[in-house]
């Protein structure tokens, strides 16, 4: 059997078993300030709100309504806390052996069958999954510990006995303290997740969510011991992934929210075990500015994800972005801002004050942002040289409070917006002057986009770039406008 026949046979088998053929998610230009995420060879933009309730609640039996809704609006990011076993959840990953009693050495096949089916459904709808492996707030945070399945009161496993009382923070000390029984339970969970997702092209892994819960009372976790856990967890994940998908690599990160002490965040962002920089956000943790994130990208040479909404750095981080509670115009400007900062994974916090929070959402018609999301997706699909776009160029004169530019030798983007908290700011027609662009001299097509307009693209003209400068006549607009230059 020749190599071509083998390759064709492998492709047929992949298609028959629903396996994505291709690299899937990967970091390209690794180790450079232009490092970026690609999905099956194409630059990725994933943005959207949490859909994780579909995994654990019976009141969301038909999860396809969520994936259909997201796909229809160009929304393609979903945060999922996987091993979040609490008594409130309808579906639990471990085998029940009585009321509020579980065996952590036995997985519940029904939970994992449902998990796999949902993962495949999301993949088929083009939705990228941010898989949070061990959420701190679902395991060891004091306010959640009473109903955690890792609490010795709720499992039959002697391996968790040492976590009783006020010692639950030692969940993170298993490797360092030689608690091999607990570590084997933890490693089995990691391997189970990888087993069911390694063949998919829409998954990246986050080892923990909100590890240090400084916002709600600091836990006495030994940082040096926790580091050993995360290194071991990353190693176990990669080893299982390599076993199942030889020649491919998983994309791994570790949420740095509450990594407040000196050196912790730097250890995380610089560690070779982690491919991404991930920073969660809460009402009491610092929110980085765009300039800070750009500096991190250039220093650590990795893609960046600000999860859980983040906030507005125009006003000192005072506006928390929530899908239900924030005006659609502000959400739109927030997402466009982070696109221009080259953040390819944009997580919008999902919150509702409806009865049944946080699970009873209506997937039909959340907000007007859904229409704006379609425009952003259309704009993204016109980009031709994303991998080479750098923070080159500036708006020498033109409208807007926020002014951002990206450019390469072949392509440039300029974005102008009102202050984040402002809605309805009108700008008169005027000339935009761009300078210091990386563009080669010559003629370019110029597309002018209104992010709030139906269809988005409002005008196409031609222009000439000379020595990195160009002038473009802009129409009047409200709140924000984008300009895209590319080779004619």
N, C-alpha and C positions, 0 to 999 in steps of 0.2 A: 504494500500500500504506500503510494507516494505521499509527499508532504501536502500537496494540494488536496488530495482526497481526504486526508486526515483533517485538514482545516475546514473543508466543506462539511464533513461529518460532525465536527465539533459545533459548527454554526447551526446545523439542523437540530442537534441535541439541545442547544441553548434555546432555540426557538420553541421546541416542543415542550420544554420544561419551564418556559416563561422567564428564562434567565436573560438579563441584559447583556448584550455582546458589546464589549468595548471597555475602556479603562474605567468608566464610571466617573466618580468624583476624584479629582487629583489637584495637587498644587503644581502649577507650572512656574517656570522661572524661579525655582526654589533658591533660597540663599541670596536673593537680590531684592532691592527695594520695589521692584515691579512684580514681585510674586503675586500670582492671582489664581483663583479657583476656576477650573474647567470641568464641564460635565460632558463626557464622551467627546473630548477634543475641542469643545466650544466654550468660550467664556460664559460664566454663570452669573445670573442675577436672580437671587431668591429673596423674596420679601413676603410677609404675611403675618397672620395672627395665629395664636395657639389653637390647635384642634385636638389637643390631647385627651379631652374628655371622652372622645369617641372610643378610647381604648378600655375604659374602666367602668363606664356607667351603662346601665340597662335602658336609661331614658334616651340613649342615643343608639338604638339598635341598627338603624340604617345609616351607616357612616358614609354611604355614597352621596347622600345629599350634600355633605360638606365638601367632598372632593369635587363634585360636579360644580358647586358654587364657586370654589376657589379657581378651578380651571377656567370657568367661563369669564372670570375677571382678571386673568393673568396673574393671580396670586398663587405663589408656589413655595411657601415656606411654612413649616409646621414644627413647633417645639413639642417634644414628647418626653416626659419623665417616666422612664420605663419601670425600673425597680422602685416603685413608690408604693409599697404594700402597706396600706392602712386599713383599719376596720371600716372606714366609710366607703371604700371602693367596692363596687358590686363584683367586679372581676379581679381576682387576685392571682399572682403568678405561682403561688405555692399551694400544695395539696391540703385541703381542709380535713381535719380528723376529729372535728367536734366544734361546738360553738366557740368562736374566737380562739381556736387552737389550730396551729398549722405545723406542718413538717417541712422545714427549710431545706431538707435534702431531697425532697421530691417536688417536681414541678407539676402544676396543674395543666394537663394537655389542652383543655378547652381554652384556657387563657392564651396559651401560646399559639394555638391554631388561629384564634381570632386576631392576635397580634400580627402573625404572618400575613393573614388575609388583608388586613388593613394596610400593612406596609406595601404589599404588592399593588393594592388599589391606588395608593398614593403615588407609587412609582408610575403606574399606568396613566395617571393624571398629571404627570410632570412635577409633582410636589416633592420638594427636598425636605428630608427629615433631620432635625437636630435632636439626636438621641442622647438624653441625659441619663447616664448610667446609675449613679448613686446620688440622688438629691439629698443634700444635708437636711433640708427642712422636712423631708419625708421619713427620715431615719432617726436622727439623733438630736435634733433641736428640742429643747425642753418642752416647748408648747405642743409638739407633735409626738413626743416619745410615748405617751400613754397609749396611743393606738397603733404604734409601729409594730409590725409583725416580728421585728428583731428584738422587741422587748421580751424578756424571758417569760413574762406573764401570758404571752400570746403564741408561744411555740413550744414544742416538746423537745427541743434540741439543747443538750447540755453545753453545746459550743457557744451559746449566748449567755450562759449563767453569769459570767463575770461582768456583763453589761448591766446588771441589776442595780437598783437604787439610783445613785447619782453618777454612776460610772459609764453612762451610755456613750459619752464622747470617745471611749476607748474602742468604739467601732472602727476608728481610723488607725488604731495602734496594732491591728492584728498581725501584720508582717513583722514589725519591729519587736513586739513582745512575744513572738513565737506562738501565737494563738492559731495554730495550724488548722484546727477545726473550723473556726470562723473564717479564716482565709480561704479554705476550700469551698465554703458556702458562697463567699463573695466571688471567687474565681469561677465557680460553676455558673453563676448568674452572668458574668461577663461572657463566658464561652457560649452560653445559651443564646444571648442576644446576637453575638457574631454569627453563630450557626444559622440563624434565621434571617440575617441581613447581608452577609458578605457578598452574596451574588447580585445584590441590587445596586443600581447606579445612582441612587437618590439619598444616600445615608452618610452623615458624618457623626462622629462620636465625641461626647463630652463626658469626662470621667466623673464629674460631680457638679452639682448646682448649689451655689451659695454655701460653699464648704465652711467658711468661717462666718458664723452668724452674729457678727458684731452689732448688727442693727437691733437685735432683740435680746441682748444679754450674751456676752462673750462666753464661749465654752472653753474649758481648760485643756483643749487639745494640744498635745505636744507637737509642735510644727515639724521638728526633725523626724519624728516617728511618722507623721502624716505623709511627709515627702516620700518615705520608703514605700508606703502603701500606693501612692499614685504612680511611682515608677514601676512597681510590680504590676499594677493594674494595666498600665500601658503596655508592658512587656507581654502580659498574658493575652491581651487583646490582639497585639500584632502577631504573636505566635499562632493563635487560633486562626486568624485571618489568613496568614501565609499558608497554613495547612490546607485551608479550603479554597484559597484563590492564589496559588503560586504565581509569582510574577507581577502581582498587583499589590498596592499598599492602601491601608485604610487612612482616612483623614481624621486626626485625633486632636482634641483640645482639652483644656481644663479651665472652667470658669474661674476667673480671678476676682470675682466680687468678694469684698471683705478681706482681700489680701492686703491688709492695711499696714502691716509692719514693714520696716525697711528691708528690702531685698526679696520679699516674698513674691511680689509681682514680677520683678526682674528675673527671678529663678524660673518662674512659670513661663514667661514670654520667651526666654532665651533657651529653654530646655529642648534638646534635640528630640525628645520623645513626643513633643507637641508640634503639630503642623500649623495650628491656628492660634491666634491670640483671641481669647473670648473674655469679655467683661460684662457681667450682668449688672443690672441697675436696680436700686431700691430707693425709697424716699430719703434714706440717710447715708447712702454711699456716694462718693464723689462721682460726678459725671464728667468724662473727659471732653474737652473741646475738640473740634475738628483739627485744629493745629496740633494738639497733643497726639491725636491718633495718627496723623501724618508723620509726626516725629517718631512714634513707635514703629510704624511701618518701615521707615528708613533705618532705624536702629536695629530692630530685630529681624527685619526682612521676612515677614510672614503676613498673610492676609489677616484681617481683623473683623471681629463680629461684636457689635454692641447689642446684647440681647435684652429682652424685656422692656422695650420701649425707649429707654434712655430719656433724654431731656434736651431742652433748648440751651445751647451754649451762648446764644445771643443775650440771654438775661440771667446768666449765672446758674443755669440748670434748674430754673424754677418751674418749668412747664413739663409735667410728666405726660408722655405720649401713650394714650390708651385708645384702643380701637373704638370702644363704645362711648367713652367720655370726652374725647378730644374732637374738636371741630375738624371736619374732613379737609379743609384748606390747610390746617396746621399739620395734619398727618401727611398730606401730600408734600408740603415743603420739607418736612422732616425726612421723608424717604428720598426725595431728590437730593437733599443736602448730603446724605450719606452715600448716595451713588456717586456724587461728585468728589467725595473723599475717598473713593475707590473701596468702599465697604460693600462687598457683594452679598453678604448675608444680613438681612435687615429684619429683625424680629420686633413686631408690634405687639405690645401687651394687650391681652384679651381680658376685658373686665366688664362685668355687667352688674347692675344693682337690682336686676329682676329677681323675683322669687326663685330660689333654687340656685343662686350663684354658687359656684361659677360654671354650672353645667347646662342650664336651660337657655340656649341661644337659638335664635331664629336665623337660619342660614339664608333666608330670603330678604335681601334689601337691608343690610346692616347700615350702610351710610353711602353718601355720595362719593366717598373715596373709591368705591368700587369702579365707578366710571373713570376716575382719574388714574386708577391702577392700570386699566386697559391702555390708556395713553402712554404711560411710562413703559409698559411692555412693548408697545409699538415702537417707541423711540429707541429702546435698547436694541431691538432687532435690526435697526438700521446701522448700528455701529460696525465698523469694519476693521479697526486696528486697536481694540481694547487692550490687548496684552502689552502694547508699547506706549499707551497713554501715561504721561507723567505729569507731575504738578508743575508744568511749564506754561508760562504765559500769565498775563494779568489784564484786567480791565482798566485801561488808562483813563477812560471816561465812558460813562454810561449809567443807566438807571440801576436802582436797587440798593438795599441795605446790605444784603449778603451778595458777594460777587466771587464766583469761583470759575477756574479755568483748568482744563486738562488738554494736553496736546502731545502729538507725536510728529514724526516727519510726514505722515500721511493724513492725519485726522486731528480735529480739535473740537472741543465742546466748551461753551460758555453758559453759565447759569446765573441768573439774576433774580433775587427775591426780596420781598419786604421782610421786615423783622418777624421772627417766628410767631410771636403772639399776635401780630397784626393781621386783620382780615379786611379785605376790600380796599387796599391801597392801590390807587390808580397812578399809572405812569404814562406821560405823554409820548407820542412818537418822537424819536430822536435818533442820533447817530451813536452807535457803539464803536469804540476804538479799542482794538485788541493789540497788545504789543508783547514782545519777548516770547512769541510762540515758537515751538520746535518745527513748525511746518516748513517744508521746502518752498522756495519761491515758485509761483505759478498760479494757474487758474483753479478755482475750487467751486464746487456746488455748495450753496448755503441753504440749509433748511431751517426755517424759523418755527418753533413749536410753542404753543400756548398749553401748558400742562392741564389747564382747567377747561379747555375747549373740547367739544365733541370731535373725535378724530385726532386732535392734537396739532397736526401739521397745518399751518395756516398760510405759509408762503415759501416759495423756493426761488432763489435768485442766484446769480453768478457773481463772483468777486475775485480779486487778484491779491495774493499775499506777496509782500516784498519785504525782505529782511525781517521776517517774523512779525510783521504788522499788517493789519487789515482794518478797513472801516466798513460798517454794515448799517444800513438804514433799518431801524426797528419800528414796528407798528405800536400803537398804544396797547397797553395790556393792564391786567389787574393781578397783583400779588407776585406772579413769577413768570419767567420766560426763559426758554432755552434756545441756543443757536448751535447748529451742527455743521461743521465744514469738513468736506471730504473731496477727494480727487474726482474731477469730472470724467 
